[in-house]
């Protein structure tokens, strides 16, 4: 048995953690909690968001990990209330709301009596803040097992009503594509170099044009859902079988305009913001130049003369 396997077994046995990386992450968090001790409030977070572009009428999407809010003195509810107060009636707030066990459900066999996704009751697996937001009065939720979205405000219906009609989770009927059409500001709290789920619109929009991106949608999947009125339906969609490994940090450092990727820290908490339209347009432009964030699946055999092979082209 190799040394790494022995270490993994020992860590799992004595610490109850499956994997060296998780062990290291846990120890790092313990250390950072001792280093970063400055307290901050919901008002402090709001002030930074406003400096980064949030204002009355803004369309905001938030990805978050509240486990990184080490020294936050407020509550999730308070933060949501204050954001909604800033953007007002003309604004819209959104967060992801996919279920915790979505991968298992997408691979399960359908049965007549099984409901995989209940839009009113299935908890969000996208973090504590998103789960609090899901139950916030007036919030609407899209029907999509893979990448459901919750929304509150003027454009909530526009973003959420067609997601169960999507062929992929990120096509033109999805909230993620629609974000790029409405100048949405995408925030990430405690998720370094995250960029946002809308970047996956790239492979969805190009799947019928280039062989490489078509690989991401080779699996037919389906699930049963219950809508807000209690009606039962089936959503058939395309997803992937291939292993994926991506390097968003490389793309940001090499290709992003310095004025289009902003980051700030409050205590330990890293806050990032990008514009959905700029980000998706950039990823689409890079793809047309034979550049992708993925190292797996490897693009090497799908590029000729610096361009991705089109669907009807041969590799040789």
FENBELUR-V332816 format. One record per residue. N is the residue number from 1. RES is the residue in one small letter. OMEGA is omega as a letter, one per 30 degrees, with the letter a starting at -180 (NA if undefined). BURIAL is + if it has 16 or more other C-alpha atoms within 10 Angstrom, else -. D_LAST is the distance of its C-alpha to the last C-alpha in Angstrom with 1 decimal. Layout:
N/RES/OMEGA/BURIAL/D_LAST  N/RES/OMEGA/BURIAL/D_LAST
//
This chain:
1/x/a/-/42.1  2/x/a/-/40.5  3/x/a/-/42.6  4/x/a/-/40.6  5/x/l/-/41.1  6/x/l/-/44.8  7/x/l/-/45.2  8/x/a/+/43.5  9/x/l/+/45.9  10/x/l/+/48.9  11/x/l/+/48.0  12/x/a/-/47.6  13/x/a/-/50.8  14/x/a/-/53.0  15/x/l/-/51.6  16/x/a/-/50.1  17/x/a/+/46.8  18/x/l/-/43.5  19/x/a/+/41.4  20/x/a/+/42.0  21/x/l/-/40.4  22/x/l/-/42.9  23/x/l/+/45.7  24/x/a/-/44.9  25/x/a/-/44.6  26/x/l/-/48.0  27/x/l/-/49.7  28/x/a/-/48.2  29/x/l/-/49.7  30/x/a/-/53.1  31/x/a/-/53.1  32/x/l/-/52.0  33/x/l/+/54.8  34/x/a/-/57.3  35/x/a/-/55.8  36/x/a/-/55.5  37/x/a/-/58.8  38/x/l/-/59.3  39/x/l/-/60.1  40/x/a/+/58.7  41/x/l/+/59.4  42/x/l/+/57.7  43/x/l/-/59.3  44/x/l/-/57.6  45/x/l/+/54.2  46/x/l/+/54.9  47/x/l/-/56.0  48/x/l/+/52.7  49/x/l/+/50.7  50/x/l/-/52.8  51/x/a/-/52.2  52/x/l/+/48.4  53/x/l/-/48.7  54/x/a/+/50.2  55/x/l/+/53.0  56/x/l/+/54.7  57/x/a/+/52.3  58/x/l/+/49.2  59/x/a/+/46.4  60/x/l/+/45.8  61/x/a/+/43.4  62/x/l/+/44.3  63/x/a/+/42.3  64/x/l/+/44.7  65/x/a/+/45.7  66/x/l/+/49.5  67/x/l/-/49.5  68/x/l/+/48.9  69/x/a/+/52.0  70/x/a/+/54.2  71/x/l/+/57.1  72/x/a/+/57.0  73/x/a/-/60.5  74/x/l/-/59.8  75/x/l/-/58.3  76/x/l/+/55.2  77/x/a/-/57.4  78/x/a/-/59.0  79/x/l/+/55.7  80/x/l/+/54.5  81/x/a/-/57.8  82/x/l/-/57.8  83/x/l/+/54.3  84/x/l/+/55.2  85/x/a/-/58.4  86/x/a/+/56.6  87/x/l/+/54.0  88/x/a/+/56.7  89/x/a/-/56.6  90/x/a/-/54.0  91/x/l/+/51.5  92/x/l/+/49.2  93/x/a/+/48.5  94/x/l/+/45.5  95/x/l/+/44.3  96/x/a/+/41.8  97/x/l/+/43.4  98/x/a/+/40.9  99/x/a/+/42.7  100/x/a/-/42.8  101/x/a/-/41.3  102/x/a/+/38.6  103/x/l/-/35.9  104/x/a/-/38.1  105/x/a/+/39.1  106/x/l/+/35.5  107/x/a/-/34.9  108/x/l/-/38.1  109/x/a/-/39.0  110/x/l/+/40.9  111/x/a/-/44.5  112/x/a/-/47.0  113/x/a/-/49.4  114/x/l/-/47.1  115/x/a/+/46.6  116/x/a/+/43.7  117/x/l/+/44.4  118/x/a/+/47.8  119/x/a/+/47.5  120/x/a/+/51.1  121/x/a/-/51.5  122/x/a/+/48.3  123/x/l/+/48.6  124/x/l/+/46.0  125/x/a/-/44.0  126/x/l/+/43.1  127/x/a/+/46.1  128/x/a/-/49.8  129/x/a/+/50.0  130/x/l/+/47.7  131/x/l/+/49.8  132/x/l/-/53.0  133/x/a/+/51.4  134/x/a/+/50.4  135/x/a/+/54.1  136/x/a/+/55.3  137/x/l/-/57.4  138/x/a/-/55.6  139/x/l/+/52.0  140/x/a/+/49.5  141/x/l/+/46.4  142/x/l/+/43.1  143/x/l/+/42.2  144/x/a/+/38.9  145/x/a/+/38.7  146/x/a/+/35.7  147/x/l/+/36.9  148/x/a/+/40.3  149/x/l/+/42.1  150/x/a/+/45.8  151/x/l/+/47.3  152/x/l/+/50.8  153/x/a/+/52.0  154/x/a/+/51.7  155/x/a/+/48.0  156/x/l/+/47.9  157/x/a/-/47.6  158/x/a/-/44.8  159/x/a/+/42.7  160/x/a/+/43.4  161/x/a/+/44.0  162/x/a/+/40.5  163/x/l/+/38.6  164/x/l/+/39.0  165/x/a/+/37.2  166/x/l/+/34.1  167/x/l/+/30.8  168/x/a/+/29.8  169/x/a/+/32.4  170/x/a/+/31.3  171/x/a/+/30.7  172/x/l/+/33.0  173/x/a/+/35.8  174/x/l/+/35.9  175/x/a/+/38.4  176/x/l/+/35.7  177/x/a/+/34.2  178/x/l/+/37.7  179/x/a/+/38.6  180/x/l/+/36.3  181/x/a/-/38.2  182/x/l/-/41.6  183/x/l/-/41.5  184/x/l/+/41.9  185/x/a/+/42.8  186/x/l/+/41.1  187/x/l/+/43.2  188/x/l/+/42.4  189/x/l/+/45.4  190/x/a/+/44.9  191/x/a/+/41.1  192/x/l/-/39.7  193/x/a/+/36.5  194/x/l/+/36.2  195/x/l/+/35.3  196/x/a/+/35.7  197/x/a/+/34.0  198/x/l/+/33.1  199/x/l/+/30.1  200/x/l/+/28.4  201/x/a/+/28.7  202/x/a/+/25.5  203/x/l/+/23.2  204/x/a/+/25.4  205/x/a/+/25.3  206/x/a/+/21.5  207/x/a/+/20.5  208/x/a/-/20.0  209/x/a/+/18.1  210/x/a/+/15.4  211/x/a/+/13.4  212/x/a/+/14.8  213/x/l/+/18.4  214/x/l/+/18.2  215/x/a/+/18.2  216/x/a/+/21.7  217/x/a/+/23.2  218/x/a/-/22.3  219/x/l/-/25.9  220/x/a/-/28.7  221/x/l/+/32.0  222/x/l/+/35.5  223/x/l/+/39.0  224/x/a/+/42.5  225/x/l/+/44.4  226/x/a/+/47.9  227/x/a/+/48.4  228/x/l/-/51.3  229/x/l/-/53.4  230/x/l/-/52.9  231/x/a/-/50.7  232/x/l/-/48.0  233/x/l/-/44.4  234/x/l/-/40.9  235/x/l/+/37.9  236/x/a/-/34.5  237/x/l/+/31.6  238/x/l/+/28.0  239/x/a/+/27.4  240/x/l/-/25.0  241/x/a/-/24.5  242/x/l/-/22.5  243/x/a/-/24.3  244/x/l/-/24.8  245/x/a/-/25.8  246/x/l/-/26.6  247/x/a/-/28.2  248/x/a/+/30.2  249/x/l/-/32.5  250/x/a/-/29.8  251/x/a/+/28.9  252/x/a/+/32.6  253/x/a/-/33.5  254/x/a/-/30.6  255/x/a/-/30.2  256/x/l/-/33.3  257/x/a/-/36.0  258/x/a/-/39.0  259/x/a/-/41.2  260/x/l/-/39.0  261/x/a/+/39.2  262/x/l/-/42.7  263/x/l/+/44.2  264/x/l/-/47.7  265/x/l/-/49.6  266/x/a/+/52.8  267/x/l/+/54.1  268/x/a/+/51.1  269/x/l/+/49.4  270/x/l/+/46.3  271/x/l/+/45.9  272/x/l/+/42.7  273/x/l/+/42.1  274/x/l/+/39.2  275/x/a/+/39.1  276/x/a/+/36.8  277/x/l/+/35.8  278/x/a/+/35.0  279/x/l/+/33.0  280/x/l/+/30.8  281/x/l/-/30.3  282/x/a/+/29.2  283/x/l/+/26.7  284/x/l/+/25.2  285/x/l/-/25.1  286/x/l/+/23.5  287/x/l/+/20.7  288/x/l/-/20.1  289/x/l/-/19.7  290/x/a/+/17.2  291/x/l/+/20.2  292/x/l/+/21.4  293/x/a/+/24.3  294/x/l/-/22.5  295/x/l/-/21.6  296/x/f/-/21.2  297/x/a/+/19.0  298/x/l/-/16.9  299/x/a/+/14.9  300/x/a/-/12.9  301/x/a/-/9.7  302/x/a/+/10.2  303/x/l/+/10.9  304/x/a/-/9.5  305/x/l/-/12.4  306/x/a/-/14.9  307/x/l/-/14.2  308/x/l/+/13.2  309/x/l/+/10.5  310/x/a/+/12.7  311/x/a/-/13.4  312/x/l/-/12.3  313/x/l/-/8.8  314/x/a/-/5.6  315/x/a/-/3.8  316/x/NA/-/0.0
//
